[in-house]
Amino acid sequence: MSLLAPARTPLRPRTGTAPSTDWLLVLVTGAILVIGTLLVWSSTAANDALTGDHPTAFLEKHLVNVAIGLALAAAVLMTDHRWVRILAPLVYLGSIGGLLLVLVMGSTINGSRSWLLIGGMSIQPAEFAKLAVVVGMALLVAERTESSRRRRVGNLDVLLMLAIAGVPALLILMQPDLGTMLVLSATVFGVLAAAGAPGRWLSGLAGGGVLAAALVVSAHILKAYQIDRFMAFTNPDLDPRGAGYNTTQARIAIGNGGLFGQGLFHGSQTRSGFVPEQHTDFVFTVAGEELGLLGAGVLIVLFGILLWRALLTAVRAQDLFGRVAAAGIACWFGFQTFQNIGMCLGIMPVTGVPLPLVSYGGSSMFASLMAVGLLLNIQKRAAVPKALARA
């Protein structure tokens, strides 16, 4: 059974029109960007070793990343929907090319060969692969279903969609980037469900995923540091100064915040630099310590609203491509947000995935804002009853 039933082809004209721009989605995205900018600034301002005695160094770089990301989002928003579908294969092939370059000439950071250093900039092609897989799978199922005027996704459709996802997934696994692989797997499962893949395929993929994980562990494919992270997840006290250090310090930082927090730029753990990678993977700990339970809760609520608008965009979509793409973006953002916040709270293993729209990093920011631009593009063309448009 699918999460979102596939659109009938051809679609019947609908009465009324949806708003041309989802301003709530725009405002929520802007609020998350503002909070993220403050958190990145706070987490780096007192770290002289990181900033080179320039407290606003990372703030300035982050603002540049946000500005470029917003420009990319605006470009996607203003692109005619026909060009979006025409350019989708090029985006997919470009991401494959980037992943291949990583394996040939990439740089290894934190045990994963995931980065390309070009002109002093670090680019992580795996971040763009998430968006490429979503639009690639959505385009394939839309083209095959609409051209044949079928209402159901067949077995061949599912196999072709899995092939589209399988190529970048294999390249990401070779880096190895386990965190991105988990996010991509959850996203692919959501895209298949939204497209209307038969339930036996979804059940088989879920079972196959569990079996594959067991085989990876038994075959010793994972590197030692990745196994240590999973062991530390089950018991952080097993290696408190090693693999369990990040999780332990993250919990301490969030616990220090209490209900109202210690105040922005005044977090004791943050100012002392006890939490590693706090401006990237563990940026949520800054929210927990300095903004407290209420402030961190507001950030989670904002992400909840963003996911709601993404799913509503999928429901309102005028064509199958838009419906599946919007649902895929919702699955991507939803699982990655859960994974990032979960590892900060100690309820998920440390896998090194950024918090969308919040963590420092150009590749993640660009891909996330392009995804938001695509949601706005899909919503702009939707035609729904006025009652639903006001929802």
N, C-alpha and C positions, 0 to 999 in steps of 0.2 A: 504494500500500500504506500502511496506517495504522500509526502508531507503537503505538497501543493499540487493539486490536480493539473495536468498539462492543459494548455489553452486549446480550444477547438480551432480548427483551420478549415475554411476561413473564419475570422472572427466576425460576429455580428456587430453592427453599429450600436453604440450605447448612447443613451441620452445623458446630457449634461457633460461637463468637463471638469477635470481635476485642476487644482491650482498649477500654474506653469512652473512654479518653483516651490519645493518643500522647504519653507523657511524654518520650520522647527528643526529639520535635519541640519540645515545650515547653522542655526544658532547653537545647537548642541555640539556640532563639530567644532565651532569656534570656541565654545566654552572649554571643551576638552583640550584644545590646542593652547589656550591661555594657561590653564592649570598645569599642563605638561611643561610649558616654557618656564613657569615659576619653579617647578620641581627640579628641572634640569639645572637651572641657575643656582638654586639652593644647594643641590648635591655636589656642585663643582666649585662654588665660590671660595670655599675655605681650603680646598685641596691644592696647595701650591705646587706639589710635585706633578699634578695633572695639568694645571693651567699655566705653569711657568710664571708664577707671581702676577698673573693677569686675571683677576677674579671674574671678569665678564667674557673671557675668551670663548668658553663653550656656549654662553648665552648668545653671543654674536653669531657663532656658527649655526646654532640651533635656529635662530631667527632667519638666517639665510636659507636653511633647509625648508623651513615652513613656507617662506616666500616662494621658493621654487616649486614646492609641492602644491601650493595654492594656484600657481600659474598653470601647472599641469592639470589640476582638477578643472580649472576654467576652460582649458583647451578641450578636455574630454566632454565637458558639459555642452560646449557650443558646437561640437562636431555633429554633423547630420547623422542620424541613426544608420543610414545606409552606409556611410563611410566607416562607422564603428564596426559594422559587420565585415566590411571589406578589409579593414586594417587588422582585424583580430588575428588572422593567420600570420601576419608579419610580426605582431607582438609575440605570438607563440614561438615562432622560429627565432626571433631575436633573443628570447629568454633561453632557448636551447643552446644557441651559440654562446651566450654568456656563461652558462653552466659548463660547457665544454672548455672554454678558455680558463675557467677556474681550475679545472683538473690539470691543465697544461702549464699555466703560468700563475696560478693563484698563490696567495699568501696564507700561511697558517696562523690563526689567532685562536687562542684558548682551545687548542687541540683539533680544530676543524679548518680544513682548507676551503674556505668559503668566500674569500675576498679577492677582488682585483684592485691593485693599486695603480691608478691612472692619473698622472699629472698632480700628484699629491692628494688625490681623493681616493677614498675607499668605497668600492661598490660591491654590494652583495647581490649577485644575480638571483639567488634563491628567493629573495623577497619579491622580485618581479614575476618569478615563476608562479607564485600563488595566483596572481591576477591573470596571468596568461593561461593557466590551466582552467580557471573558471570560465573565461570568455571562449576558450577553445572548445571545451565540452559543450557549453551552451550553444555555440554556433553550429557545431556538428549535429546535435540532436534537433535543433530548430530547422536546419536545412533539410535533413532527411525526412523529418516528420511533415514539414510544410509542403515539400515538393511532392510527396506521395499522398498527401491528404489523409494520413493515418492519424488515429487518435491515441494510439498506444505506442510505447517504446518497446521495440523488439529485442531479441537476444543479440542480434548483430549490432544494433545501436549501442547496447551496453558494452559489448566487446570493443567497439571502436572508441567509445568514450574512455574506457579503461586504458586503451592503448595510448590515447592522447595524454592521459595523466601518468602513465607508466614510464615514459621516456624521461621526463624531468625528475620523477620520483627516483628512478635508478641513479641518475647523475647526482642527485642530492645525497642519496645513501652512500655513494662512493666518496663523498667529501671527508668524513661523514658528518652530516648535520641532522642529528636525531630529532631535535626540537622542531625544525622546519618540516621534517618528514611526518611527525605526528600531526602537525597542523594541516599539512597537505592531505593526509589520509582522512581526517575528519571532514575537510572541505569536500573532497571527492565523494565521500559517502553522502553528504548533504545534497550535493548537486544531483547525484543519481536519484535520490529520494524525491527531490523537487521535480525532476524530469519525468517521474512516473515509472521508474524502473520496477520490474516485477519484484514482489516481496522475496521470492526465493533467491534472487541475486543479492539483495541486501543482507539476508540472513547468511548466505554463503560467504559474503565478503567479511561480515563481522566475525564469523567463525574462522575464516582463513586468516584474518588479521591476528587473532589470538594464537593460532598455530604457527604463523610466521614469526611472531615475537618469541615463541618458545624455541623455534629452530635457530633463530639468530643468537639467542643466549647459549643454547647447548653447543652450537658450532663455534663459539668464541669469536664471532664476527665483531662484536662491540669491543672498543678499546678499553684499556684498564680504567682510565679516568671516568668513562661513561658508566661502567659497572660500579665504580666507587660511589658515583652520584646516586645511583638507584639504591645502593646499600645504605647510604647516608639518609636517603628519604625514608626508608623503613625504620632507621634508628640513628638520628642525628648525633647521639652520644657515642656512637661507635668510633668515630674519628673526628672529635670536636675541633681539632686544629688543622684538619685536612679537608676531606670531602664534605664533612658536616659543618664546616665553619660558616659557609654562606648562609645556610638555612638557620643555624643557631643565631647568628648576628641579625638576620632579617627578622626573626621572631622577637628578639630583644628590642630592636628598634621600633617595631610596630607596637609592642607591649608598652614601651615608654610613653607612647602618645596618649594613652587613656582615652577619655571621652572627647576632650576638646583640643588635645595636642599641646606641644610645647611652643608652638608659634613658628611661623615661617622664618627660615634662616636661623632658628634657635634650637634645632634638634641636637641633642648631645651626641648620639651615635653618628649622625650625619656630619656634624661639624668635626668630629674626631676621626672620621674616615674609616670607621670600623667595618662598614658593610661594603664588600667589593662590588665593582661594576654597578654602583648605585645610580648613576645617571643613565644607564642603559637597561640591563635586564632586571635590576632590583629598584627601579625608580619608584615603585609603589610603596616601598618602605619609607620613603621620604614623606609621602602623603600620610601614612599611618602614624609616623612619629610627630610630624610638625602640624598636621591638620587634625589629628585624632580620629576617633571612630566616626564622628559626624562628617568631617571633611572627606575622609576616604570613602565614606558611604555615599556622599554626594557624587564623587567621581564614578562610583559603581552605578549609581542611578543614571547618570548621564550616558554611560555605555549601554545601559538597559534601554534607554529611549532611542539611542542610535540603532540598536538591533531591531527594536519595534518598527521604526520607520523603514529600515531595510526590508523587513518582512512585509510591511504594508505596501512598499513599492513593488515587491514581487506579486502580491495579490492584485494590485492595480495594473500590472504590466499589460500592454496591448498585444504583445506577441510572446511566443514561447521563448525566444532568445532572451528577452528582457526579464521574463519571469524566472528562468533558471539562473541567469547571471546574478540577479538581485538576491535570490535565495542562497546562491553560492557565496556571495560576499558576506551575507549575514552569518553563515556557518563559519567562514574564515575568521571574521572578527570575533564572533562569539567564543569559539574554541580557543583562539590565541589569547584573548583577554582572560578567560578562565585559567588557562595554563600559566600565564605570567603571574596573575594575582595568586593563584593557588600555590606556586612554588615559593612565593614570598611568605605565605601563611604556613607553609610546610605541609599542605594537603596534596601537593603534586611534586613530582621529582624535578630537580633543577635541570633544565634542558637548554637554557640560553636563548629564549625567544623574547623579543621586545614587546612592550605594551603598545598596541597600535595608537598612533597619533600623540603619544606621550613620551616614549623613550627617545633619547638622543640617537641620531643615526639617519643619514640622508636616504638610503635605499628603502628602509621601512617607511619613512615619512612620505616619500614620493609615491610608493606603491599604494599606501593606505589612502592618500588624498586622491589619487587617480581612481581608486575604487569608489570613493565618495562622489567624485565627479560623474562616474558611470551611473551610480544610483540616481543622481539628479537628472541625468540625461534620459534614463528610462522613465522616470516619474514625469518628466516634462511632456512626454508623448502619450501618457496614459489618458484614456477617456473613461471616466467612471460616473455613476450616478452622483448627483450633488450631495445626497445624504452621506455616501461613503467618502466623498472628498472632504467633508467637514470632520471626519473621524480623526 
